[in-house]
């Protein structure tokens, strides 16, 4: 069951849920060979953004009995404002990893019960 507190809606061909749970992050790592510790160091290139968005949309696709491809994600990215997409990805990553307190310590997100 999806915790809707860690979901960000992104409008592509339809409103889709972008979520970076365990499966999504594991898929991103498999697609890019990038560890979670190294994720985003020095920024993301376009290929990494495509794969990150793809991995983050897989849960929504499964819930809607759809199969999506990286090529579809490329098309959706082409059809949408890149700044808006990056903003949504950043928001979803913040929800997945929590935020930092003023002392730089990670503050985890709370699980819904």
N, CA, C and O atoms as a GROMACS GRO file, in nm:
protein
  452
    1UNK      N    1   0.084  -0.117   0.000
    1UNK     CA    2   0.000   0.000   0.000
    1UNK      C    3   0.088   0.124   0.000
    1UNK      O    4   0.184   0.131   0.077
    2UNK      N    5   0.058   0.221  -0.085
    2UNK     CA    6   0.137   0.341  -0.098
    2UNK      C    7   0.104   0.440   0.013
    2UNK      O    8  -0.012   0.462   0.046
    3UNK      N    9   0.209   0.498   0.070
    3UNK     CA   10   0.193   0.606   0.167
    3UNK      C   11   0.180   0.734   0.087
    3UNK      O   12   0.279   0.783   0.032
    4UNK      N   13   0.060   0.790   0.079
    4UNK     CA   14   0.037   0.907  -0.005
    4UNK      C   15   0.108   1.033   0.044
    4UNK      O   16   0.110   1.133  -0.028
    5UNK      N   17   0.166   1.030   0.164
    5UNK     CA   18   0.241   1.145   0.212
    5UNK      C   19   0.373   1.163   0.138
    5UNK      O   20   0.432   1.271   0.144
    6UNK      N   21   0.419   1.060   0.068
    6UNK     CA   22   0.546   1.071  -0.003
    6UNK      C   23   0.528   1.072  -0.155
    6UNK      O   24   0.621   1.043  -0.229
    7UNK      N   25   0.408   1.106  -0.198
    7UNK     CA   26   0.375   1.109  -0.341
    7UNK      C   27   0.365   1.253  -0.389
    7UNK      O   28   0.312   1.339  -0.318
    8UNK      N   29   0.415   1.279  -0.508
    8UNK     CA   30   0.402   1.409  -0.573
    8UNK      C   31   0.332   1.385  -0.706
    8UNK      O   32   0.373   1.299  -0.783
    9UNK      N   33   0.227   1.461  -0.733
    9UNK     CA   34   0.158   1.448  -0.862
    9UNK      C   35   0.233   1.526  -0.968
    9UNK      O   36   0.272   1.641  -0.948
   10UNK      N   37   0.251   1.462  -1.083
   10UNK     CA   38   0.316   1.526  -1.197
   10UNK      C   39   0.226   1.504  -1.318
   10UNK      O   40   0.179   1.392  -1.341
   11UNK      N   41   0.202   1.609  -1.394
   11UNK     CA   42   0.111   1.600  -1.508
   11UNK      C   43   0.188   1.569  -1.635
   11UNK      O   44   0.261   1.653  -1.688
   12UNK      N   45   0.172   1.447  -1.682
   12UNK     CA   46   0.228   1.407  -1.809
   12UNK      C   47   0.111   1.378  -1.903
   12UNK      O   48   0.032   1.469  -1.930
   13UNK      N   49   0.098   1.257  -1.952
   13UNK     CA   50  -0.017   1.224  -2.036
   13UNK      C   51  -0.145   1.225  -1.953
   13UNK      O   52  -0.256   1.237  -2.007
   14UNK      N   53  -0.129   1.213  -1.822
   14UNK     CA   54  -0.236   1.222  -1.722
   14UNK      C   55  -0.166   1.253  -1.591
   14UNK      O   56  -0.043   1.242  -1.584
   15UNK      N   57  -0.238   1.292  -1.488
   15UNK     CA   58  -0.171   1.310  -1.359
   15UNK      C   59  -0.115   1.176  -1.312
   15UNK      O   60  -0.187   1.076  -1.304
   16UNK      N   61   0.013   1.175  -1.281
   16UNK     CA   62   0.080   1.053  -1.238
   16UNK      C   63   0.147   1.076  -1.103
   16UNK      O   64   0.191   1.187  -1.072
   17UNK      N   65   0.153   0.970  -1.023
   17UNK     CA   66   0.217   0.977  -0.892
   17UNK      C   67   0.366   0.948  -0.905
   17UNK      O   68   0.406   0.841  -0.953
   18UNK      N   69   0.446   1.043  -0.863
   18UNK     CA   70   0.591   1.029  -0.862
   18UNK      C   71   0.631   0.996  -0.718
   18UNK      O   72   0.603   1.073  -0.626
   19UNK      N   73   0.696   0.882  -0.699
   19UNK     CA   74   0.730   0.837  -0.564
   19UNK      C   75   0.863   0.763  -0.567
   19UNK      O   76   0.887   0.678  -0.653
   20UNK      N   77   0.949   0.798  -0.473
   20UNK     CA   78   1.080   0.735  -0.464
   20UNK      C   79   1.091   0.649  -0.339
   20UNK      O   80   1.160   0.682  -0.243
   21UNK      N   81   1.020   0.536  -0.344
   21UNK     CA   82   1.029   0.436  -0.238
   21UNK      C   83   1.147   0.344  -0.265
   21UNK      O   84   1.227   0.368  -0.356
   22UNK      N   85   1.156   0.238  -0.188
   22UNK     CA   86   1.266   0.142  -0.199
   22UNK      C   87   1.278   0.084  -0.340
   22UNK      O   88   1.387   0.081  -0.398
   23UNK      N   89   1.166   0.038  -0.396
   23UNK     CA   90   1.170  -0.024  -0.530
   23UNK      C   91   1.217   0.075  -0.635
   23UNK      O   92   1.297   0.040  -0.722
   24UNK      N   93   1.170   0.199  -0.627
   24UNK     CA   94   1.209   0.300  -0.726
   24UNK      C   95   1.358   0.330  -0.716
   24UNK      O   96   1.426   0.340  -0.818
   25UNK      N   97   1.408   0.346  -0.596
   25UNK     CA   98   1.550   0.377  -0.578
   25UNK      C   99   1.638   0.260  -0.620
   25UNK      O  100   1.746   0.278  -0.675
   26UNK      N  101   1.591   0.139  -0.593
   26UNK     CA  102   1.663   0.019  -0.636
   26UNK      C  103   1.667   0.011  -0.789
   26UNK      O  104   1.770  -0.023  -0.847
   27UNK      N  105   1.555   0.043  -0.854
   27UNK     CA  106   1.549   0.043  -1.000
   27UNK      C  107   1.642   0.149  -1.057
   27UNK      O  108   1.715   0.123  -1.153
   28UNK      N  109   1.641   0.268  -0.999
   28UNK     CA  110   1.730   0.376  -1.045
   28UNK      C  111   1.876   0.330  -1.036
   28UNK      O  112   1.954   0.351  -1.128
   29UNK      N  113   1.911   0.267  -0.925
   29UNK     CA  114   2.048   0.218  -0.907
   29UNK      C  115   2.082   0.114  -1.014
   29UNK      O  116   2.192   0.115  -1.068
   30UNK      N  117   1.988   0.024  -1.044
   30UNK     CA  118   2.011  -0.079  -1.145
   30UNK      C  119   2.026  -0.017  -1.284
   30UNK      O  120   2.108  -0.063  -1.364
   31UNK      N  121   1.948   0.086  -1.314
   31UNK     CA  122   1.953   0.150  -1.446
   31UNK      C  123   2.078   0.233  -1.468
   31UNK      O  124   2.127   0.245  -1.580
   32UNK      N  125   2.130   0.292  -1.360
   32UNK     CA  126   2.241   0.387  -1.374
   32UNK      C  127   2.373   0.339  -1.317
   32UNK      O  128   2.479   0.390  -1.352
   33UNK      N  129   2.367   0.240  -1.227
   33UNK     CA  130   2.488   0.197  -1.159
   33UNK      C  131   2.533   0.296  -1.053
   33UNK      O  132   2.644   0.285  -1.000
   34UNK      N  133   2.447   0.391  -1.021
   34UNK     CA  134   2.479   0.495  -0.922
   34UNK      C  135   2.426   0.454  -0.786
   34UNK      O  136   2.309   0.418  -0.772
   35UNK      N  137   2.511   0.459  -0.685
   35UNK     CA  138   2.466   0.427  -0.550
   35UNK      C  139   2.382   0.543  -0.495
   35UNK      O  140   2.390   0.655  -0.545
   36UNK      N  141   2.303   0.514  -0.394
   36UNK     CA  142   2.221   0.618  -0.332
   36UNK      C  143   2.312   0.727  -0.274
   36UNK      O  144   2.277   0.845  -0.279
   37UNK      N  145   2.426   0.688  -0.219
   37UNK     CA  146   2.519   0.786  -0.162
   37UNK      C  147   2.572   0.882  -0.268
   37UNK      O  148   2.596   0.999  -0.239
   38UNK      N  149   2.590   0.834  -0.392
   38UNK     CA  150   2.644   0.917  -0.499
   38UNK      C  151   2.537   0.986  -0.582
   38UNK      O  152   2.568   1.066  -0.671
   39UNK      N  153   2.412   0.955  -0.554
   39UNK     CA  154   2.301   1.008  -0.632
   39UNK      C  155   2.299   1.161  -0.627
   39UNK      O  156   2.293   1.220  -0.519
   40UNK      N  157   2.304   1.224  -0.742
   40UNK     CA  158   2.292   1.368  -0.751
   40UNK      C  159   2.418   1.447  -0.718
   40UNK      O  160   2.416   1.570  -0.724
   41UNK      N  161   2.527   1.379  -0.683
   41UNK     CA  162   2.651   1.452  -0.657
   41UNK      C  163   2.695   1.518  -0.787
   41UNK      O  164   2.714   1.451  -0.888
   42UNK      N  165   2.709   1.647  -0.783
   42UNK     CA  166   2.747   1.720  -0.903
   42UNK      C  167   2.630   1.742  -0.997
   42UNK      O  168   2.649   1.785  -1.111
   43UNK      N  169   2.510   1.714  -0.951
   43UNK     CA  170   2.391   1.733  -1.034
   43UNK      C  171   2.356   1.608  -1.112
   43UNK      O  172   2.427   1.507  -1.107
   44UNK      N  173   2.247   1.616  -1.185
   44UNK     CA  174   2.200   1.506  -1.267
   44UNK      C  175   2.214   1.544  -1.414
   44UNK      O  176   2.187   1.658  -1.451
   45UNK      N  177   2.256   1.449  -1.498
   45UNK     CA  178   2.252   1.475  -1.642
   45UNK      C  179   2.113   1.434  -1.693
   45UNK      O  180   2.034   1.376  -1.618
   46UNK      N  181   2.084   1.462  -1.818
   46UNK     CA  182   1.950   1.436  -1.871
   46UNK      C  183   1.914   1.287  -1.868
   46UNK      O  184   1.800   1.252  -1.839
   47UNK      N  185   2.010   1.201  -1.896
   47UNK     CA  186   1.982   1.057  -1.892
   47UNK      C  187   1.946   1.013  -1.751
   47UNK      O  188   1.856   0.931  -1.732
   48UNK      N  189   2.016   1.067  -1.652
   48UNK     CA  190   1.985   1.032  -1.513
   48UNK      C  191   1.847   1.083  -1.473
   48UNK      O  192   1.774   1.014  -1.401
   49UNK      N  193   1.810   1.202  -1.519
   49UNK     CA  194   1.677   1.255  -1.490
   49UNK      C  195   1.570   1.164  -1.549
   49UNK      O  196   1.471   1.132  -1.483
   50UNK      N  197   1.590   1.123  -1.675
   50UNK     CA  198   1.493   1.032  -1.740
   50UNK      C  199   1.475   0.905  -1.658
   50UNK      O  200   1.363   0.862  -1.632
   51UNK      N  201   1.585   0.846  -1.618
   51UNK     CA  202   1.579   0.720  -1.544
   51UNK      C  203   1.523   0.738  -1.403
   51UNK      O  204   1.454   0.650  -1.352
   52UNK      N  205   1.552   0.850  -1.342
   52UNK     CA  206   1.498   0.880  -1.210
   52UNK      C  207   1.346   0.897  -1.218
   52UNK      O  208   1.273   0.841  -1.136
   53UNK      N  209   1.299   0.972  -1.316
   53UNK     CA  210   1.155   0.991  -1.333
   53UNK      C  211   1.088   0.858  -1.367
   53UNK      O  212   0.984   0.824  -1.312
   54UNK      N  213   1.148   0.782  -1.457
   54UNK     CA  214   1.095   0.650  -1.493
   54UNK      C  215   1.079   0.563  -1.369
   54UNK      O  216   0.972   0.506  -1.346
   55UNK      N  217   1.184   0.553  -1.289
   55UNK     CA  218   1.179   0.469  -1.168
   55UNK      C  219   1.073   0.520  -1.071
   55UNK      O  220   1.003   0.441  -1.008
   56UNK      N  221   1.061   0.652  -1.060
   56UNK     CA  222   0.963   0.710  -0.969
   56UNK      C  223   0.819   0.695  -1.014
   56UNK      O  224   0.728   0.708  -0.932
   57UNK      N  225   0.797   0.667  -1.142
   57UNK     CA  226   0.661   0.650  -1.195
   57UNK      C  227   0.616   0.504  -1.200
   57UNK      O  228   0.499   0.477  -1.225
   58UNK      N  229   0.706   0.410  -1.178
   58UNK     CA  230   0.672   0.269  -1.193
   58UNK      C  231   0.562   0.224  -1.096
   58UNK      O  232   0.478   0.142  -1.134
   59UNK      N  233   0.562   0.274  -0.975
   59UNK     CA  234   0.459   0.236  -0.878
   59UNK      C  235   0.321   0.278  -0.927
   59UNK      O  236   0.225   0.202  -0.917
   60UNK      N  237   0.312   0.400  -0.981
   60UNK     CA  238   0.185   0.449  -1.036
   60UNK      C  239   0.142   0.363  -1.155
   60UNK      O  240   0.024   0.329  -1.168
   61UNK      N  241   0.237   0.329  -1.242
   61UNK     CA  242   0.205   0.247  -1.359
   61UNK      C  243   0.152   0.110  -1.316
   61UNK      O  244   0.053   0.061  -1.370
   62UNK      N  245   0.218   0.049  -1.219
   62UNK     CA  246   0.173  -0.082  -1.170
   62UNK      C  247   0.032  -0.071  -1.110
   62UNK      O  248  -0.052  -0.157  -1.135
   63UNK      N  249   0.008   0.033  -1.033
   63UNK     CA  250  -0.124   0.052  -0.969
   63UNK      C  251  -0.234   0.069  -1.072
   63UNK      O  252  -0.350   0.034  -1.047
   64UNK      N  253  -0.198   0.123  -1.190
   64UNK     CA  254  -0.296   0.145  -1.297
   64UNK      C  255  -0.288   0.038  -1.406
   64UNK      O  256  -0.343   0.055  -1.514
   65UNK      N  257  -0.218  -0.072  -1.376
   65UNK     CA  258  -0.205  -0.185  -1.468
   65UNK      C  259  -0.152  -0.140  -1.605
   65UNK      O  260  -0.201  -0.183  -1.709
   66UNK      N  261  -0.049  -0.054  -1.601
   66UNK     CA  262   0.014  -0.003  -1.722
   66UNK      C  263   0.160  -0.050  -1.726
   66UNK      O  264   0.220  -0.084  -1.625
   67UNK      N  265   0.212  -0.050  -1.845
   67UNK     CA  266   0.354  -0.070  -1.866
   67UNK      C  267   0.406   0.057  -1.929
   67UNK      O  268   0.354   0.102  -2.032
   68UNK      N  269   0.509   0.116  -1.869
   68UNK     CA  270   0.568   0.236  -1.928
   68UNK      C  271   0.712   0.206  -1.966
   68UNK      O  272   0.774   0.114  -1.914
   69UNK      N  273   0.763   0.285  -2.058
   69UNK     CA  274   0.901   0.268  -2.104
   69UNK      C  275   0.978   0.398  -2.082
   69UNK      O  276   0.919   0.504  -2.063
   70UNK      N  277   1.108   0.386  -2.083
   70UNK     CA  278   1.192   0.506  -2.072
   70UNK      C  279   1.166   0.598  -2.190
   70UNK      O  280   1.171   0.720  -2.176
   71UNK      N  281   1.137   0.540  -2.307
   71UNK     CA  282   1.108   0.622  -2.425
   71UNK      C  283   0.982   0.706  -2.404
   71UNK      O  284   0.977   0.822  -2.445
   72UNK      N  285   0.880   0.649  -2.340
   72UNK     CA  286   0.760   0.726  -2.308
   72UNK      C  287   0.794   0.841  -2.214
   72UNK      O  288   0.747   0.953  -2.231
   73UNK      N  289   0.876   0.812  -2.114
   73UNK     CA  290   0.916   0.916  -2.019
   73UNK      C  291   0.991   1.027  -2.093
   73UNK      O  292   0.970   1.145  -2.064
   74UNK      N  293   1.078   0.990  -2.187
   74UNK     CA  294   1.148   1.092  -2.268
   74UNK      C  295   1.048   1.182  -2.339
   74UNK      O  296   1.064   1.304  -2.340
   75UNK      N  297   0.944   1.122  -2.399
   75UNK     CA  298   0.841   1.200  -2.469
   75UNK      C  299   0.767   1.292  -2.372
   75UNK      O  300   0.742   1.408  -2.404
   76UNK      N  301   0.731   1.240  -2.255
   76UNK     CA  302   0.660   1.322  -2.156
   76UNK      C  303   0.748   1.437  -2.110
   76UNK      O  304   0.700   1.549  -2.091
   77UNK      N  305   0.877   1.411  -2.092
   77UNK     CA  306   0.969   1.518  -2.053
   77UNK      C  307   0.979   1.623  -2.162
   77UNK      O  308   0.985   1.742  -2.133
   78UNK      N  309   0.981   1.579  -2.289
   78UNK     CA  310   0.983   1.674  -2.402
   78UNK      C  311   0.859   1.761  -2.406
   78UNK      O  312   0.865   1.878  -2.443
   79UNK      N  313   0.746   1.703  -2.368
   79UNK     CA  314   0.618   1.774  -2.377
   79UNK      C  315   0.590   1.864  -2.257
   79UNK      O  316   0.489   1.934  -2.255
   80UNK      N  317   0.677   1.862  -2.157
   80UNK     CA  318   0.653   1.938  -2.035
   80UNK      C  319   0.769   2.031  -2.004
   80UNK      O  320   0.880   2.014  -2.055
   81UNK      N  321   0.742   2.129  -1.920
   81UNK     CA  322   0.841   2.225  -1.876
   81UNK      C  323   0.946   2.156  -1.789
   81UNK      O  324   0.912   2.096  -1.687
   82UNK      N  325   1.072   2.163  -1.828
   82UNK     CA  326   1.178   2.092  -1.757
   82UNK      C  327   1.195   2.146  -1.615
   82UNK      O  328   1.222   2.070  -1.523
   83UNK      N  329   1.179   2.277  -1.597
   83UNK     CA  330   1.193   2.334  -1.462
   83UNK      C  331   1.084   2.281  -1.369
   83UNK      O  332   1.110   2.252  -1.252
   84UNK      N  333   0.961   2.269  -1.420
   84UNK     CA  334   0.852   2.215  -1.339
   84UNK      C  335   0.880   2.069  -1.304
   84UNK      O  336   0.858   2.026  -1.191
   85UNK      N  337   0.929   1.994  -1.401
   85UNK     CA  338   0.962   1.853  -1.377
   85UNK      C  339   1.070   1.840  -1.272
   85UNK      O  340   1.059   1.758  -1.180
   86UNK      N  341   1.176   1.919  -1.283
   86UNK     CA  342   1.286   1.913  -1.186
   86UNK      C  343   1.236   1.952  -1.047
   86UNK      O  344   1.278   1.894  -0.947
   87UNK      N  345   1.148   2.050  -1.041
   87UNK     CA  346   1.089   2.091  -0.913
   87UNK      C  347   1.011   1.976  -0.850
   87UNK      O  348   1.022   1.952  -0.730
   88UNK      N  349   0.932   1.906  -0.932
   88UNK     CA  350   0.852   1.792  -0.882
   88UNK      C  351   0.944   1.678  -0.836
   88UNK      O  352   0.918   1.615  -0.733
   89UNK      N  353   1.048   1.651  -0.912
   89UNK     CA  354   1.144   1.546  -0.875
   89UNK      C  355   1.211   1.582  -0.743
   89UNK      O  356   1.225   1.497  -0.654
   90UNK      N  357   1.253   1.707  -0.729
   90UNK     CA  358   1.316   1.752  -0.604
   90UNK      C  359   1.222   1.737  -0.486
   90UNK      O  360   1.263   1.693  -0.378
   91UNK      N  361   1.096   1.773  -0.506
   91UNK     CA  362   0.997   1.760  -0.400
   91UNK      C  363   0.978   1.614  -0.359
   91UNK      O  364   0.973   1.581  -0.240
   92UNK      N  365   0.969   1.526  -0.459
   92UNK     CA  366   0.950   1.383  -0.430
   92UNK      C  367   1.073   1.324  -0.360
   92UNK      O  368   1.059   1.242  -0.269
   93UNK      N  369   1.192   1.366  -0.400
   93UNK     CA  370   1.314   1.318  -0.334
   93UNK      C  371   1.320   1.368  -0.190
   93UNK      O  372   1.361   1.295  -0.100
   94UNK      N  373   1.279   1.492  -0.168
   94UNK     CA  374   1.275   1.546  -0.031
   94UNK      C  375   1.179   1.467   0.055
   94UNK      O  376   1.208   1.439   0.172
   95UNK      N  377   1.065   1.430  -0.002
   95UNK     CA  378   0.968   1.350   0.073
   95UNK      C  379   1.023   1.210   0.102
   95UNK      O  380   0.996   1.153   0.208
   96UNK      N  381   1.101   1.156   0.010
   96UNK     CA  382   1.156   1.022   0.028
   96UNK      C  383   1.266   1.019   0.133
   96UNK      O  384   1.274   0.928   0.215
   97UNK      N  385   1.351   1.120   0.130
   97UNK     CA  386   1.468   1.121   0.218
   97UNK      C  387   1.451   1.208   0.341
   97UNK      O  388   1.539   1.208   0.428
   98UNK      N  389   1.342   1.280   0.351
   98UNK     CA  390   1.326   1.373   0.462
   98UNK      C  391   1.403   1.500   0.432
   98UNK      O  392   1.459   1.515   0.323
   99UNK      N  393   1.406   1.588   0.526
   99UNK     CA  394   1.478   1.714   0.508
   99UNK      C  395   1.584   1.724   0.615
   99UNK      O  396   1.595   1.638   0.702
  100UNK      N  397   1.662   1.828   0.608
  100UNK     CA  398   1.767   1.848   0.707
  100UNK      C  399   1.724   1.956   0.806
  100UNK      O  400   1.659   2.054   0.768
  101UNK      N  401   1.760   1.936   0.933
  101UNK     CA  402   1.732   2.040   1.031
  101UNK      C  403   1.841   2.146   1.020
  101UNK      O  404   1.936   2.127   0.944
  102UNK      N  405   1.831   2.257   1.092
  102UNK     CA  406   1.931   2.364   1.080
  102UNK      C  407   2.074   2.319   1.111
  102UNK      O  408   2.168   2.384   1.067
  103UNK      N  409   2.091   2.211   1.186
  103UNK     CA  410   2.224   2.160   1.219
  103UNK      C  411   2.277   2.063   1.114
  103UNK      O  412   2.384   2.005   1.132
  104UNK      N  413   2.201   2.044   1.005
  104UNK     CA  414   2.244   1.956   0.898
  104UNK      C  415   2.215   1.810   0.920
  104UNK      O  416   2.260   1.725   0.843
  105UNK      N  417   2.141   1.777   1.025
  105UNK     CA  418   2.106   1.639   1.054
  105UNK      C  419   1.981   1.600   0.977
  105UNK      O  420   1.887   1.679   0.966
  106UNK      N  421   1.980   1.481   0.924
  106UNK     CA  422   1.863   1.434   0.849
  106UNK      C  423   1.744   1.419   0.942
  106UNK      O  424   1.757   1.371   1.055
  107UNK      N  425   1.630   1.461   0.894
  107UNK     CA  426   1.506   1.445   0.967
  107UNK      C  427   1.419   1.356   0.882
  107UNK      O  428   1.370   1.399   0.777
  108UNK      N  429   1.398   1.232   0.923
  108UNK     CA  430   1.322   1.136   0.844
  108UNK      C  431   1.175   1.169   0.839
  108UNK      O  432   1.123   1.238   0.926
  109UNK      N  433   1.111   1.118   0.738
  109UNK     CA  434   0.966   1.137   0.727
  109UNK      C  435   0.898   1.036   0.817
  109UNK      O  436   0.952   0.929   0.842
  110UNK      N  437   0.782   1.072   0.864
  110UNK     CA  438   0.706   0.982   0.951
  110UNK      C  439   0.615   0.895   0.868
  110UNK      O  440   0.553   0.942   0.772
  111UNK      N  441   0.608   0.771   0.904
  111UNK     CA  442   0.520   0.676   0.835
  111UNK      C  443   0.376   0.697   0.879
  111UNK      O  444   0.349   0.719   0.997
  112UNK      N  445   0.285   0.691   0.785
  112UNK     CA  446   0.143   0.696   0.818
  112UNK      C  447   0.104   0.562   0.878
  112UNK      O  448   0.153   0.458   0.835
  113UNK      N  449   0.017   0.566   0.974
  113UNK     CA  450  -0.026   0.440   1.037
  113UNK      C  451  -0.171   0.418   1.015
  113UNK      O  452  -0.226   0.318   1.061
   0.00000   0.00000   0.00000
